Amino acid sequence: MAAQDEPPTPTETARVVAEVGERAAAGAGAAPAPAPQLSARARAALGETRRHLDTAWHSSDAGTDLPDAARLRSVKKAVLVGLRPVTSHQVPFNRDLVVAIDRLANVVEELAGTVQTVEERTDGTLKRVQAGIATVEVGAADLEADAADLAAQVADLAAHAEDLVRRIEGAEADLVELRQAGAATRSREDVVLRAARDAVTAAGAAPSTALALGLLADEAGRADAHLLRQLAAAGRPDAEVLRRQARVVADAVVAAAAAAPVLDLASDRGEWLDVWDEVGVEASGVEDDPDHVEALRGRGHRVVAEEPVAHVRSAPAGSAGAITAAVLADVVALPDLVDLVDTARAALRPGGVLVLGAAHPNGQGTDDPQWADPRRRPLHPRTLTLLVLERGYAEAEVVALGDPDEPGPATYAVVARTAGGPPAPV
C-alpha cells in the first residue's frame, strides 16, 4: 500500500475494490480474522469497521442506475441522464472514501499490534526490574545484618578494652602497694637486725656470733647494715665540706622554714643540722644508725631514730617547711627515690622546698672520694630535675655545691619547690 500522505492510485483503488468485493461476496457482515495479538475489544472494533466498509462499498454507486422494475423508469432515467454530470463523480468519490477508511483500519490494526508488542516488552522489563529490586532488598537486608553483627563485635571489643584498662589500673595500684610494702619490710628488717645485734653485744657474744648474723642477713638477700655503713663512711665528704655545701642552699631553706620546721634526712654526722642551727631555723633529723643517733642527741640535736623514707611517709601533710638530705638521693634504689620525692611533696607545706644533694657523675673519672661509697650510683642532675617535676613540684633548680676554684668533690643539689608559695631564693 502507498504511503499514507499520498492519494490512492487507480491501480490501488481497483485492488481495494476487488478486496472489498470479495469480502462482500463471502457474506455481508462477515469480519476478517483479527490478528492474534490484539485484545478482544480491539478485535471487535476492527470487525465492526470492516462490516461498515462492506456496506459502504455496496452503496457506493447508489443513484447512478435504475432497477428494471422501477416505476416511471423512463422519467427517472431521464432525470439520471440529466444529473449524470453531477453523479458521474460521486461513485469514484465514494470508492476513494472507502479505500481511505480501509487504509485507516489497516493502520489502526498495525498500531494496535505494535502497542500490544510494546506492552508485552514493557511487562517483561517491569518484571525484570521488580526482580532486581527484590534482589537489592535481599542484599540490603544481608548488609544490615552484617552491619549489626559488626557493631556487636565492636561493642564486645570496647567492653574487653575497658576490662583491660581496669586490670592495668589495678595492676599499677598493686605495684605501688608492693613497693610501699617492700620499703616498710626493709625498714622492719633493719630494725630486727639491729635489735638482734644489740642483744648479742649486750650478752657479750663473740664476734663470730655477729658474723653469723651477717650471713643470715645475706641469706635474706641483704648485706649487713653495719658493714655497709662502715664502707659508705669512706665515701662521705669531710664535715667542713658538707657544711660549706649546706650554706650554698641556706637562703632557700631559711625562706621555706619561716612557716614550718626543717626535716633533715639521713643526718649521719649532722653537718647539715649544724648549719640549720647556725642560720637560726627550727630543724630536726632522721637517722637509722643508733650510734649516730646517740652522738647527735649528745650534741643537742633533735633526732628521730627511724628509716628516713618511712619517716617522711608517715609525716603529717604540710608539716614541714623544708626537707633536706646531703647524702641520700644517689644511694637508694630508684623506687625508693621516687617514693621519697612523692612522700616529701605530701609532707611539705605550700611553697616548701625539697633539697637533695648528690655526687655529680663528672667526678667518676677523677679522684673524687665520694665514689668509695659502694651504695652510690650515677644520678645525673637532669634526671633528678625531671623526676621532681614529673612528680608534681612547681619548679626545680640545679645548684652546684662545690667551689670551682677550690679542690673538692663534684657535688650538686636539686632545689624543688611545691606549688602555692613564693619562689624559693637560691
C-alpha positions as CSV (number, residue, x, y, z in Angstrom):
1,M,0.0,0.0,0.0
2,A,1.3,3.5,-0.8
3,A,2.4,6.0,1.8
4,Q,-0.4,7.4,4.0
5,D,0.1,11.0,2.9
6,E,-0.3,10.2,-0.9
7,P,-3.7,9.9,-2.8
8,P,-4.6,6.3,-3.8
9,T,-3.7,5.4,-7.4
10,P,-6.3,3.8,-9.8
11,T,-4.5,0.5,-9.5
12,E,-4.6,0.6,-5.7
13,T,-8.2,1.6,-5.8
14,A,-9.0,-1.3,-8.1
15,R,-7.2,-3.7,-5.7
16,V,-9.1,-2.4,-2.7
17,V,-12.3,-2.5,-4.6
18,A,-11.6,-6.1,-5.5
19,E,-10.8,-7.0,-1.9
20,V,-13.9,-5.3,-0.6
21,G,-16.0,-7.1,-3.3
22,E,-14.5,-10.4,-2.3
23,R,-15.4,-9.8,1.4
24,A,-18.9,-8.8,0.3
25,A,-19.3,-11.9,-1.8
26,A,-18.2,-14.0,1.1
27,G,-21.1,-12.8,3.0
28,A,-22.3,-9.5,4.3
29,G,-21.3,-8.9,8.0
30,A,-18.5,-11.5,8.0
31,A,-15.4,-10.0,9.7
32,P,-11.9,-11.0,8.7
33,A,-9.8,-13.0,11.3
34,P,-8.2,-10.4,13.6
35,A,-4.5,-10.5,14.4
36,P,-4.0,-12.9,17.4
37,Q,-2.0,-10.4,19.4
38,L,-5.0,-7.9,19.6
39,S,-7.3,-7.7,22.6
40,A,-10.9,-8.7,22.4
41,R,-12.1,-5.1,22.4
42,A,-9.7,-4.2,19.6
43,R,-10.8,-7.2,17.5
44,A,-14.5,-6.3,18.0
45,A,-13.9,-2.7,16.9
46,L,-11.9,-3.7,13.8
47,G,-14.6,-6.2,12.8
48,E,-17.3,-3.6,13.2
49,T,-15.2,-1.3,10.9
50,R,-14.9,-4.0,8.3
51,R,-18.7,-4.5,8.2
52,H,-19.3,-0.8,7.7
53,L,-16.8,-0.8,4.9
54,D,-18.6,-3.7,3.1
55,T,-21.9,-1.9,3.5
56,A,-20.5,1.3,2.2
57,W,-18.9,-0.5,-0.8
58,H,-22.3,-1.9,-1.9
59,S,-23.9,1.5,-1.7
60,S,-21.1,3.4,-3.4
61,D,-22.9,3.5,-6.8
62,A,-26.3,4.3,-5.5
63,G,-28.1,6.9,-7.6
64,T,-26.3,6.1,-10.9
65,D,-28.6,3.2,-12.2
66,L,-32.2,2.1,-12.1
67,P,-33.6,-1.3,-11.4
68,D,-35.5,-2.8,-14.3
69,A,-38.8,-3.0,-12.4
70,A,-38.6,0.7,-11.2
71,R,-41.8,2.7,-11.7
72,L,-41.7,5.6,-14.1
73,R,-38.5,4.2,-15.3
74,S,-38.4,6.4,-18.4
75,V,-38.9,9.6,-16.4
76,K,-36.3,8.6,-13.7
77,K,-33.9,7.6,-16.4
78,A,-34.2,11.0,-18.0
79,V,-33.5,12.5,-14.6
80,L,-30.5,10.4,-14.1
81,V,-29.2,11.3,-17.6
82,G,-29.7,15.0,-16.6
83,L,-27.9,14.5,-13.4
84,R,-25.1,12.4,-14.8
85,P,-22.6,15.4,-14.9
86,V,-23.1,15.5,-11.1
87,T,-23.4,11.9,-10.2
88,S,-20.6,10.7,-12.6
89,H,-18.1,11.9,-10.0
90,Q,-19.9,10.5,-6.9
91,V,-19.0,6.9,-7.4
92,P,-15.2,7.4,-7.6
93,F,-15.5,9.7,-4.6
94,N,-17.4,7.1,-2.6
95,R,-15.0,4.4,-3.5
96,D,-12.0,6.5,-2.8
97,L,-13.5,7.3,0.6
98,V,-14.0,3.6,1.3
99,V,-10.3,2.9,0.3
100,A,-9.1,5.7,2.6
101,I,-11.2,4.3,5.5
102,D,-9.9,0.8,4.8
103,R,-6.4,2.1,4.8
104,L,-7.0,3.8,8.2
105,A,-8.4,0.4,9.5
106,N,-5.2,-1.3,8.4
107,V,-3.0,1.4,10.1
108,V,-5.1,1.1,13.3
109,E,-4.7,-2.7,13.2
110,E,-0.9,-2.3,12.8
111,L,-0.7,0.3,15.6
112,A,-2.7,-2.0,17.9
113,G,-0.3,-4.8,17.2
114,T,2.7,-2.6,17.9
115,V,1.1,-1.3,21.1
116,Q,0.5,-4.9,22.2
117,T,4.1,-5.8,21.5
118,V,5.4,-2.8,23.4
119,E,3.1,-3.7,26.3
120,E,4.5,-7.2,26.3
121,R,8.0,-6.0,26.3
122,T,7.3,-3.4,28.9
123,D,5.7,-6.1,31.1
124,G,8.8,-8.2,30.7
125,T,11.1,-5.3,31.6
126,L,8.9,-4.4,34.5
127,K,9.2,-8.0,35.8
128,R,13.0,-7.9,35.5
129,V,13.1,-4.6,37.3
130,Q,10.9,-5.9,40.1
131,A,13.2,-9.0,40.3
132,G,16.2,-6.7,40.5
133,I,14.6,-4.6,43.3
134,A,13.8,-7.8,45.2
135,T,17.4,-8.9,44.8
136,V,18.7,-5.4,46.0
137,E,16.3,-5.6,49.0
138,V,17.6,-9.0,49.9
139,G,21.2,-7.7,49.6
140,A,20.4,-4.7,51.7
141,A,18.9,-6.9,54.4
142,D,22.1,-9.0,54.4
143,L,24.2,-5.9,54.6
144,E,22.1,-4.6,57.5
145,A,22.5,-7.9,59.3
146,D,26.3,-7.8,58.7
147,A,26.4,-4.2,60.0
148,A,24.6,-5.2,63.1
149,D,27.0,-8.1,63.7
150,L,30.0,-5.8,63.2
151,A,28.5,-3.3,65.6
152,A,28.1,-6.1,68.2
153,Q,31.7,-7.2,67.7
154,V,32.9,-3.6,68.1
155,A,30.9,-3.2,71.3
156,D,32.4,-6.5,72.6
157,L,35.9,-5.3,71.8
158,A,35.1,-2.0,73.6
159,A,34.0,-4.0,76.7
160,H,37.2,-6.0,76.6
161,A,39.2,-2.8,76.2
162,E,37.5,-1.3,79.3
163,D,38.2,-4.5,81.2
164,L,41.8,-4.5,80.2
165,V,42.2,-0.8,81.3
166,R,40.7,-1.7,84.7
167,R,43.1,-4.6,85.0
168,I,46.1,-2.4,84.1
169,E,45.0,0.2,86.6
170,G,44.6,-2.5,89.3
171,A,48.0,-3.9,88.5
172,E,49.5,-0.4,88.8
173,A,47.8,0.1,92.2
174,D,49.1,-3.3,93.3
175,L,52.6,-2.4,92.2
176,V,52.5,0.8,94.2
177,E,51.3,-1.2,97.3
178,L,54.0,-3.8,96.8
179,R,56.7,-1.1,96.6
180,Q,55.4,0.6,99.7
181,A,55.1,-2.8,101.5
182,G,58.7,-3.6,100.3
183,A,60.1,-0.4,101.7
184,A,58.3,-1.0,105.0
185,T,59.5,-4.6,105.1
186,R,63.1,-3.5,104.5
187,S,62.7,-0.9,107.4
188,R,61.4,-3.6,109.7
189,E,64.3,-5.9,108.7
190,D,66.8,-3.3,109.6
191,V,65.2,-2.8,113.0
192,V,65.1,-6.5,113.7
193,L,68.8,-7.0,112.6
194,R,69.9,-4.0,114.8
195,A,67.9,-5.4,117.7
196,A,69.4,-8.8,117.3
197,R,72.9,-7.4,117.0
198,D,72.5,-5.2,120.1
199,A,71.2,-8.1,122.1
200,V,74.2,-10.2,121.1
201,T,76.6,-7.4,122.0
202,A,74.8,-6.8,125.4
203,A,75.1,-10.5,126.1
204,G,78.9,-10.4,125.5
205,A,78.7,-12.8,122.5
206,A,81.8,-13.5,120.5
207,P,82.4,-11.7,117.1
208,S,81.7,-15.0,115.4
209,T,78.1,-14.6,116.5
210,A,77.8,-11.2,114.8
211,L,79.4,-12.7,111.7
212,A,76.7,-15.4,111.8
213,L,74.1,-12.7,111.9
214,G,75.6,-11.1,108.9
215,L,75.5,-14.4,107.0
216,L,71.9,-14.7,108.0
217,A,71.2,-11.3,106.5
218,D,72.9,-12.3,103.3
219,E,70.6,-15.3,103.0
220,A,67.7,-12.9,103.3
221,G,69.0,-11.0,100.3
222,R,70.5,-8.0,102.2
223,A,74.0,-7.0,103.2
224,D,74.9,-6.5,106.8
225,A,73.7,-2.9,107.6
226,H,76.6,-2.1,109.9
227,L,79.2,-3.3,107.4
228,L,77.6,-1.3,104.7
229,R,77.6,1.8,106.8
230,Q,81.3,1.4,107.6
231,L,82.1,1.1,103.9
232,A,79.8,4.0,103.0
233,A,81.7,6.3,105.5
234,A,84.7,6.1,103.3
235,G,82.8,8.0,100.6
236,R,81.3,10.7,102.7
237,P,82.9,14.2,102.2
238,D,84.6,15.8,105.1
239,A,82.5,17.6,107.7
240,E,83.6,21.1,106.8
241,V,83.0,20.4,103.1
242,L,79.4,19.3,103.9
243,R,78.8,22.4,106.0
244,R,80.1,24.6,103.2
245,Q,77.7,22.9,100.8
246,A,74.7,23.5,103.2
247,R,75.5,27.2,103.3
248,V,75.1,27.4,99.5
249,V,71.4,26.5,99.7
250,A,70.8,28.0,103.2
251,D,68.8,31.0,101.8
252,A,66.2,28.7,100.2
253,V,65.9,26.6,103.4
254,V,65.6,29.7,105.6
255,A,62.8,31.2,103.4
256,A,60.9,27.9,103.4
257,A,61.3,27.3,107.1
258,A,59.6,30.6,108.0
259,A,56.2,28.9,108.3
260,A,57.2,25.3,109.2
261,P,60.3,23.5,110.6
262,V,63.1,21.7,108.6
263,L,63.4,18.0,108.4
264,D,66.9,16.7,107.6
265,L,67.1,13.1,106.4
266,A,70.0,10.6,106.8
267,S,71.7,13.2,109.0
268,D,74.7,10.8,109.7
269,R,77.2,13.0,111.5
270,G,74.9,16.0,111.4
271,E,76.8,18.5,109.3
272,W,73.7,20.0,107.6
273,L,71.9,20.1,111.0
274,D,74.8,22.2,112.4
275,V,74.2,24.7,109.6
276,W,70.4,24.9,110.1
277,D,71.1,25.6,113.8
278,E,73.7,28.2,112.7
279,V,71.2,30.1,110.5
280,G,68.6,30.0,113.2
281,V,65.9,27.7,111.8
282,E,64.0,25.0,113.7
283,A,65.2,21.7,112.5
284,S,65.2,18.0,113.4
285,G,67.0,15.0,112.0
286,V,66.0,11.4,110.9
287,E,68.7,8.8,111.2
288,D,68.5,5.0,111.4
289,D,72.1,4.3,112.7
290,P,71.8,4.0,116.5
291,D,75.4,5.2,117.0
292,H,74.8,8.4,115.0
293,V,71.5,9.0,116.7
294,E,73.2,8.8,120.1
295,A,76.0,11.2,119.0
296,L,73.7,13.7,117.5
297,R,71.5,13.8,120.6
298,G,74.6,14.3,122.7
299,R,75.4,17.4,120.7
300,G,71.9,18.8,121.3
301,H,70.2,17.9,118.0
302,R,66.6,16.6,118.0
303,V,66.8,13.3,116.0
304,V,64.3,10.6,115.3
305,A,65.6,7.0,115.1
306,E,63.9,5.7,112.0
307,E,64.4,4.8,108.4
308,P,64.3,8.2,106.6
309,V,61.9,7.4,103.7
310,A,59.5,5.6,106.1
311,H,59.5,8.6,108.4
312,V,58.6,11.0,105.7
313,R,55.8,8.7,104.5
314,S,54.2,8.9,108.0
315,A,54.7,12.7,108.4
316,P,51.5,14.8,108.5
317,A,50.6,16.7,105.3
318,G,52.1,20.2,105.2
319,S,54.1,19.7,108.4
320,A,57.5,20.6,107.0
321,G,58.7,23.8,105.5
322,A,61.9,22.2,104.0
323,I,63.1,18.6,103.7
324,T,66.9,18.2,103.1
325,A,69.3,15.4,102.6
326,A,73.0,15.8,101.9
327,V,73.6,12.1,101.0
328,L,70.5,10.1,100.1
329,A,69.2,10.6,96.6
330,D,72.0,8.7,94.8
331,V,72.5,5.9,97.4
332,V,68.9,4.4,97.4
333,A,67.2,2.4,94.8
334,L,65.2,4.2,92.2
335,P,61.8,3.1,93.5
336,D,62.8,4.4,97.0
337,L,63.9,7.7,95.5
338,V,60.5,8.1,93.7
339,D,58.8,7.2,97.0
340,L,60.9,9.8,98.8
341,V,60.0,12.5,96.2
342,D,56.3,11.7,96.4
343,T,56.1,11.5,100.2
344,A,58.2,14.6,100.7
345,R,55.8,16.6,98.4
346,A,52.9,15.5,100.6
347,A,54.7,16.4,103.8
348,L,55.8,19.9,102.6
349,R,53.7,23.0,103.1
350,P,52.6,25.0,100.0
351,G,55.8,26.7,98.8
352,G,58.0,24.3,100.8
353,V,61.3,23.1,99.3
354,L,63.0,19.7,98.9
355,V,66.8,19.9,98.8
356,L,68.6,16.7,97.6
357,G,72.4,16.6,97.3
358,A,74.2,14.1,95.1
359,A,77.6,13.3,93.7
360,H,78.0,14.6,90.1
361,P,78.7,11.9,87.6
362,N,81.5,14.0,86.2
363,G,83.5,13.2,89.3
364,Q,83.7,9.5,88.4
365,G,86.8,10.0,86.3
366,T,88.7,11.8,89.0
367,D,90.0,11.0,92.5
368,D,86.6,12.1,94.0
369,P,86.4,10.1,97.2
370,Q,82.6,10.1,97.1
371,W,82.6,7.1,94.8
372,A,84.2,5.0,97.5
373,D,80.7,4.6,98.9
374,P,79.5,1.2,97.5
375,R,75.9,2.3,97.5
376,R,76.4,5.3,95.3
377,R,75.3,5.2,91.7
378,P,75.5,7.9,89.0
379,L,72.5,10.2,89.1
380,H,72.6,13.0,86.6
381,P,71.2,16.4,87.6
382,R,68.9,16.4,84.7
383,T,67.4,13.0,85.7
384,L,66.7,14.2,89.2
385,T,65.3,17.5,88.0
386,L,62.9,15.7,85.6
387,L,61.9,13.3,88.3
388,V,60.8,16.1,90.8
389,L,58.9,18.0,88.0
390,E,57.3,14.8,86.8
391,R,56.0,14.1,90.3
392,G,54.2,17.4,90.7
393,Y,56.7,20.0,92.0
394,A,56.1,23.5,90.7
395,E,59.8,24.3,89.9
396,A,63.2,22.9,90.3
397,E,66.8,24.3,90.1
398,V,70.2,22.6,90.0
399,V,72.8,24.2,92.3
400,A,76.5,23.4,92.2
401,L,77.6,22.8,95.8
402,G,81.4,22.7,95.2
403,D,83.5,25.8,94.6
404,P,85.1,25.5,91.1
405,D,88.1,27.5,92.3
406,E,88.8,25.1,95.2
407,P,89.6,21.4,95.1
408,G,86.9,19.2,96.4
409,P,84.2,16.7,95.5
410,A,82.0,17.3,92.5
411,T,78.6,17.7,94.1
412,Y,75.3,19.3,93.2
413,A,71.8,19.8,94.8
414,V,68.4,20.0,93.2
415,V,66.1,22.5,95.0
416,A,62.5,21.7,94.2
417,R,59.6,23.9,95.4
418,T,56.0,22.8,95.8
419,A,53.2,25.0,94.4
420,G,51.4,27.6,96.4
421,G,54.1,29.8,97.9
422,P,56.7,32.4,96.9
423,P,59.7,31.4,94.7
424,A,62.5,29.9,96.7
425,P,65.6,32.1,96.8
426,V,68.8,30.2,95.9
